[in-house]
Amino acid sequence: METRRTLMRSLAVAVVIAYVIWTTTAEEQKLDTPCCTQVSRAKLTDPILNFRLQPESLPCVRAVIFETERGEFCRDPRQPWVKEKVKNLRAQRNKPLTSTAAPTSSISDQTHVGGATRN
């Protein structure tokens, strides 16, 4: 009887320790990967340097993250001006840097290099 009680106490302590470690690790992971938890519909007037798309994964919401010299801004991807800006920025990314002919390698045709921002 006493052995059973000691075993149950040990098990309870182990569960508490495991829970504390798990929640601490989860909080650290959240801090390492900041994201948009809400978006704005307001237009940006600053020049946009880069952008990235953020899918919904709670607590993160679906967003377009625009990078400017002042920082990063979360915007609603359903806004017409956001859609147009993303379309234009993608077109700029895909423009050739020189006036030479495009490479014919199937590898470079499939490779797309893009930047990423955080928020």
Backbone torsions as a table, in degrees:
resi	resn	phi	psi	omega
1	MET	NA	-47.2	179.2
2	GLU	-65.0	-36.8	179.1
3	THR	-64.7	-40.7	179.6
4	ARG	-63.6	-42.9	179.6
5	ARG	-63.2	-43.1	178.8
6	THR	-64.2	-41.9	178.4
7	LEU	-62.8	-42.0	179.5
8	MET	-65.6	-40.7	177.5
9	ARG	-63.9	-43.2	178.9
10	SER	-62.6	-41.9	178.4
11	LEU	-63.4	-42.1	179.1
12	ALA	-63.3	-42.2	178.6
13	VAL	-64.1	-42.4	179.3
14	ALA	-62.5	-40.3	179.3
15	VAL	-65.0	-42.9	179.3
16	VAL	-63.4	-44.6	179.1
17	ILE	-62.2	-44.6	179.4
18	ALA	-62.4	-40.4	179.3
19	TYR	-64.1	-43.7	179.3
20	VAL	-62.6	-43.6	178.4
21	ILE	-63.5	-43.8	-178.9
22	TRP	-63.3	-46.2	-179.0
23	THR	-69.0	-35.3	178.1
24	THR	-65.6	-43.9	178.7
25	THR	-64.1	-41.2	179.5
26	ALA	-63.8	-40.6	178.7
27	GLU	-65.2	-39.6	178.8
28	GLU	-64.1	-39.0	179.0
29	GLN	-65.0	-37.8	178.6
30	LYS	-63.9	-39.3	-179.2
31	LEU	-70.1	-30.1	-178.8
32	ASP	-73.5	-25.8	-177.0
33	THR	-125.0	76.9	179.3
34	PRO	-66.3	152.4	-178.2
35	CYS	-150.0	173.2	177.1
36	CYS	-81.0	123.3	175.3
37	THR	-102.2	-8.4	172.3
38	GLN	-155.0	159.2	-178.0
39	VAL	-123.9	161.3	176.9
40	SER	-115.3	154.7	176.2
41	ARG	-99.9	-6.7	-175.9
42	ALA	-65.6	139.6	178.0
43	LYS	-72.8	147.7	175.2
44	LEU	-91.6	135.6	177.8
45	THR	-101.2	-18.7	178.7
46	ASP	-72.1	150.5	173.7
47	PRO	-62.1	134.6	-179.4
48	ILE	-91.9	124.7	-178.4
49	LEU	-88.6	-33.8	-174.7
50	ASN	-163.3	172.3	176.1
51	PHE	-154.3	163.2	170.4
52	ARG	-149.2	155.3	178.3
53	LEU	-98.5	133.7	178.0
54	GLN	-113.3	119.2	177.0
55	PRO	-76.2	161.7	177.1
56	GLU	-74.0	128.0	174.1
57	SER	-157.6	92.4	-170.7
58	LEU	-46.5	134.9	12.6
59	PRO	-85.0	-0.3	-179.9
60	CYS	-74.5	139.6	178.6
61	VAL	-104.0	163.7	176.4
62	ARG	-66.3	127.9	-175.3
63	ALA	-157.3	160.2	166.2
64	VAL	-107.3	126.6	-179.6
65	ILE	-105.3	114.2	178.8
66	PHE	-96.3	134.2	177.2
67	GLU	-102.2	128.0	175.1
68	THR	-126.8	177.6	177.0
69	GLU	-65.3	-27.6	179.5
70	ARG	-82.5	-12.1	-179.4
71	GLY	140.8	-160.5	-177.2
72	GLU	-113.1	143.0	-174.8
73	PHE	-132.7	134.0	-179.4
74	CYS	-91.6	124.2	-179.0
75	ARG	-127.4	153.5	-178.8
76	ASP	-71.2	117.7	-177.4
77	PRO	-68.8	-10.9	179.7
78	ARG	-85.9	-10.7	-179.5
79	GLN	-69.8	134.3	-179.8
80	PRO	-56.8	-40.0	-178.6
81	TRP	-67.4	-32.5	178.1
82	VAL	-68.9	-45.2	178.4
83	LYS	-58.2	-44.2	-179.3
84	GLU	-65.3	-41.7	-179.3
85	LYS	-64.9	-42.7	178.6
86	VAL	-63.2	-43.0	178.6
87	LYS	-58.8	-46.3	179.8
88	ASN	-65.3	-41.6	-179.9
89	LEU	-66.7	-37.6	176.4
90	ARG	-64.5	-39.9	178.8
91	ALA	-63.7	-39.3	178.2
92	GLN	-65.3	-38.7	178.9
93	ARG	-63.0	-36.3	-174.2
94	ASN	-87.4	-5.2	177.9
95	LYS	-69.1	139.0	175.6
96	PRO	-67.3	146.0	-178.8
97	LEU	-75.8	-25.0	179.7
98	THR	-127.1	175.3	-179.9
99	SER	-92.0	12.4	178.7
100	THR	-74.8	163.7	-179.7
101	ALA	-65.2	149.2	179.2
102	ALA	-66.8	146.5	178.8
103	PRO	-65.0	152.1	-177.9
104	THR	-100.5	-3.1	-179.8
105	SER	-65.3	133.5	179.0
106	SER	-68.2	-24.7	178.6
107	ILE	-67.3	-49.6	-178.8
108	SER	-69.7	-25.1	175.9
109	ASP	-68.0	-29.0	-177.4
110	GLN	-96.0	-10.7	-176.7
111	THR	-90.7	132.1	177.7
112	HIS	-131.7	119.6	179.5
113	VAL	-100.7	124.6	-179.9
114	GLY	-134.4	156.8	179.1
115	GLY	-89.1	168.5	178.7
116	ALA	-139.5	150.4	176.4
117	THR	-128.0	170.2	178.1
118	ARG	-118.6	159.9	167.1
119	ASN	-163.5	NA	NA
